Amino acid sequence: MDENRHPDEPEWLDEFRDLANRELQEGSSCEQVHPVVESWYHRMLQQPPPQSRDSVLQAMACLATEVLHSSPDEMVDDILAVVDEDTLVSWIEYVLMVGRAFEGGLRGGELDDL
């Protein structure tokens, strides 16, 4: 079994994954992937955020606070010179929400062109 293959993935997909990996190595992967991600991101912005239970939203707020408090002091000080802490925490929560939506898009096949 190919070490890169998910256990539920059929063997015949190996050749296509290998081809995609070879093609990406010949150029900038970001140049090839960025348009797909950019298109997904703009579509995502037109939709409501992923559904979440209140407990998940609270956990994300706690995680955003932890990220802020574990960030380098110099970086946080520079950012807080421009925005207040609530704005920064809200932005971190936004990034986390985009990450959740991105994972959902990957799992749901919206980014299969990658």
C-alpha positions as CSV (number, residue, x, y, z in Angstrom):
1,M,0.0,0.0,0.0
2,D,1.3,3.5,-0.9
3,E,2.1,5.3,2.3
4,N,0.4,8.5,1.0
5,R,-2.9,6.7,0.3
6,H,-5.8,6.9,2.7
7,P,-6.9,3.4,3.7
8,D,-10.3,3.8,2.0
9,E,-8.8,5.1,-1.2
10,P,-8.6,2.7,-4.2
11,E,-5.1,1.8,-5.6
12,W,-6.0,3.1,-9.1
13,L,-6.0,6.6,-7.8
14,D,-2.2,6.3,-7.0
15,E,-1.2,7.1,-10.6
16,F,-3.3,10.3,-10.6
17,R,-2.0,11.5,-7.3
18,D,1.6,10.8,-8.5
19,L,1.0,12.7,-11.7
20,A,-0.4,15.7,-9.8
21,N,2.6,15.6,-7.5
22,R,5.0,15.5,-10.4
23,E,3.2,18.4,-12.1
24,L,3.3,20.5,-9.0
25,Q,7.0,19.9,-8.5
26,E,7.8,21.3,-11.9
27,G,6.4,24.8,-11.2
28,S,5.3,26.9,-8.3
29,S,2.6,25.0,-6.5
30,C,1.2,28.3,-5.2
31,E,0.8,29.6,-8.8
32,Q,-1.2,26.5,-9.6
33,V,-3.2,26.2,-6.4
34,H,-3.8,29.9,-5.6
35,P,-6.5,30.5,-8.3
36,V,-8.5,27.5,-7.0
37,V,-8.3,28.7,-3.4
38,E,-9.0,32.3,-4.3
39,S,-12.1,31.3,-6.2
40,W,-13.3,29.1,-3.3
41,Y,-12.6,31.9,-0.8
42,H,-14.7,34.4,-2.8
43,R,-17.5,31.9,-3.0
44,M,-17.2,31.2,0.7
45,L,-17.5,35.0,1.5
46,Q,-20.9,35.0,-0.2
47,Q,-22.3,32.3,2.1
48,P,-23.2,32.4,5.8
49,P,-20.4,31.1,8.1
50,P,-20.4,27.3,8.9
51,Q,-23.1,26.3,11.3
52,S,-21.8,25.9,14.9
53,R,-23.2,25.0,18.2
54,D,-22.8,27.6,20.9
55,S,-20.2,25.5,22.6
56,V,-18.1,25.4,19.4
57,L,-18.3,29.2,19.1
58,Q,-17.2,29.6,22.7
59,A,-14.3,27.2,22.2
60,M,-13.2,29.1,19.1
61,A,-13.3,32.3,21.1
62,C,-11.2,30.7,23.8
63,L,-8.7,29.4,21.2
64,A,-8.5,32.8,19.6
65,T,-7.6,34.2,23.0
66,E,-5.0,31.5,23.5
67,V,-3.5,32.2,20.1
68,L,-3.2,35.9,21.0
69,H,-1.6,35.2,24.4
70,S,0.9,32.7,22.9
71,S,2.0,35.0,20.1
72,P,5.3,36.8,20.2
73,D,5.0,39.9,22.4
74,E,6.7,42.2,19.9
75,M,4.3,41.2,17.2
76,V,1.2,41.6,19.4
77,D,2.5,45.0,20.6
78,D,2.9,46.2,17.1
79,I,-0.5,45.1,16.1
80,L,-2.2,46.5,19.2
81,A,-0.6,49.9,18.4
82,V,-3.0,49.9,15.4
83,V,-6.1,48.0,16.6
84,D,-7.6,47.2,19.9
85,E,-7.4,43.7,21.5
86,D,-11.1,42.9,20.7
87,T,-10.5,43.6,17.0
88,L,-7.4,41.4,17.0
89,V,-9.2,38.5,18.7
90,S,-12.2,38.9,16.3
91,W,-9.8,38.7,13.4
92,I,-8.2,35.5,14.8
93,E,-11.7,34.0,15.3
94,Y,-12.4,34.9,11.6
95,V,-9.2,33.1,10.5
96,L,-10.2,30.1,12.5
97,M,-13.7,30.2,10.9
98,V,-12.1,30.3,7.4
99,G,-10.0,27.3,8.4
100,R,-13.1,25.4,9.4
101,A,-14.9,26.4,6.2
102,F,-11.7,25.4,4.2
103,E,-11.7,22.0,5.9
104,G,-15.3,21.6,5.1
105,G,-14.7,22.6,1.5
106,L,-11.9,20.0,1.2
107,R,-14.0,17.3,2.7
108,G,-17.1,18.2,0.7
109,G,-15.2,18.1,-2.7
110,E,-15.4,21.9,-3.3
111,L,-11.6,21.9,-3.7
112,D,-11.1,18.7,-5.7
113,D,-9.4,20.7,-8.4
114,L,-6.4,21.0,-6.1
